[in-house]
Amino acid sequence: MIRFFLFLPFLFFFEVQSQTLNFSKYVDTLCSNYFMGRGYVNDGHLKTANFLEEKFKEINLEPLNKDRFTQDFNINVNTFPNSVELKLDGKSLIPGRDFMISPQSRGLEGSFNVIKVDLNNWSSILKNNKVNNQCIISLNISKILDIDTISMYKELRNLLNKSFPILWISSEKLQWSVADYLSNHPMIKIASKSVNYDFTTVQLNIEQKFQKSLKTQNVLGMVSGRKKKSIIISAHYDHLGMMGQVKFPGANDNASGVSLLLNLASYYSINPHKYNIIFICFGAEEAGLKGSKYFTEHPLLDLKKVSFLINLDIVGTGEEGIAIVNALEEKKAAKKIGKINTRSNYFNKIKIRGQSPNSDHYWFSHYQVPSIFIYTMGGIQAYHDPLDKSETLPLNKIEDLYHLIIDFISGF
């Protein structure tokens, strides 16, 4: 009987732990219409930060910024708050599928004639007096395969865009991003499969708003340990938001990383480590790693006492394994992760990569904080487009990554 009663609490503990693992619910929530793609239209980024602050409180994390869970900073960002429209010879194209407005574009409305430009005629066309503000320059590289020729066309595109609106027709995948500056004129990227190149007129309706010194936030919390050293787990919560009527849900990038972070926060709130475990959801990553840069320039803890940082970004797949960025510089940590993976068979492959300024780990390593960035490989190919949505994100290996991280941190 004594053994029976000792065993019951043990069973109950692990049942509670399994119930706290809820990856899909967080991803579904963060990708919902309420958060507007977690960008800078209709306060999507602020709504997300408020949601995360409430979750940190529910998990019983402690604030890192005195009595606040947030750290404010300002950014410049170009936005497209209203519907965007494009017609070629009166035929409407669908935004997000047929075309994208380059994020640095200025707004423009009206009907325009089309001047088709290539590497042979561009100079003579620009000398023609008929070329004026009622014209749009069209460049078509959809059938060009030579890399050097494509590179020349891109240089020509950027040169012409200083003086004219540009239609850039390409077979390349349509992707979007966030810009913190304005170009002289708009540039519209069009999928070559969506157009007949015989069009002669263009109708545009692009409304754009440049927001200068917009306040946004990092969201931070911690579980205190017995010792003064800290381990940071980070993930950016922002995404691309809205391009007119098009929403970019950002399920894999990076609702998945935030979901994993929140589940790890729940674990460590019940199972404190001997070190402080710091949880940071960075803002404005998509705008140029601005949240993490601001934090490292205005740290809320002594960075010299941070033993390690694990950054989680794009972790919703994993069929083909994981990749570790900055692993060549953090060889000891990468080797340790490899041994854990071999022992527990979490992933079939670990790809070792060098340093790259492609996520929020970068600025910490810049300040000599041992840092890695982990992402998963395989599965869906949606990235920076409207198809990166929760309904199609498998999350089939995220629990394995959850356990791998716990195993790794237990060795400190």
Number of C-alpha atoms within 10 A of each C-alpha: 6 6 7 8 9 10 11 10 11 10 10 11 10 11 11 10 13 11 8 14 18 14 21 21 11 18 27 18 17 29 25 16 12 14 25 25 27 33 30 26 21 15 16 21 26 19 17 24 26 15 15 22 22 13 15 22 13 10 19 16 23 20 20 20 15 9 8 13 24 23 20 13 17 15 17 15 22 22 27 24 18 17 15 22 19 23 16 20 14 11 12 13 16 15 18 22 17 17 23 23 26 19 24 22 26 23 19 16 13 10 17 18 18 19 19 18 20 17 11 8 10 15 11 9 15 15 9 9 7 10 16 12 11 13 18 25 23 21 20 18 18 16 10 13 9 9 9 10 13 14 11 11 20 15 12 16 22 14 11 17 20 13 16 22 25 23 24 23 22 18 15 12 13 18 17 19 18 22 20 16 15 14 17 13 17 24 26 19 21 27 20 20 11 14 15 8 12 9 15 14 16 20 19 17 16 22 19 22 15 19 15 13 11 12 13 20 24 25 28 25 24 24 25 20 15 10 10 12 18 25 22 17 24 26 31 30 30 32 29 31 27 24 29 20 14 21 23 27 31 29 35 30 28 25 32 30 27 31 28 28 23 24 20 20 25 21 18 20 18 12 10 15 19 16 19 21 26 23 28 26 29 28 31 29 22 22 20 18 20 19 30 27 20 19 19 18 12 10 13 13 14 11 16 12 12 22 16 21 23 21 25 27 26 23 28 33 23 25 17 15 18 23 20 23 26 23 21 15 16 17 12 11 18 22 13 14 19 19 13 17 20 13 9 13 13 20 19 12 17 18 17 15 16 12 18 11 14 14 21 31 30 22 21 21 20 13 13 11 19 20 29 29 25 23 22 25 20 12 16 14 12 17 19 19 22 21 20 21 22 24 12 13 21 16 20 13 18 22 17 16 22 17 15 20 16 14 16 17 16 10 7 11
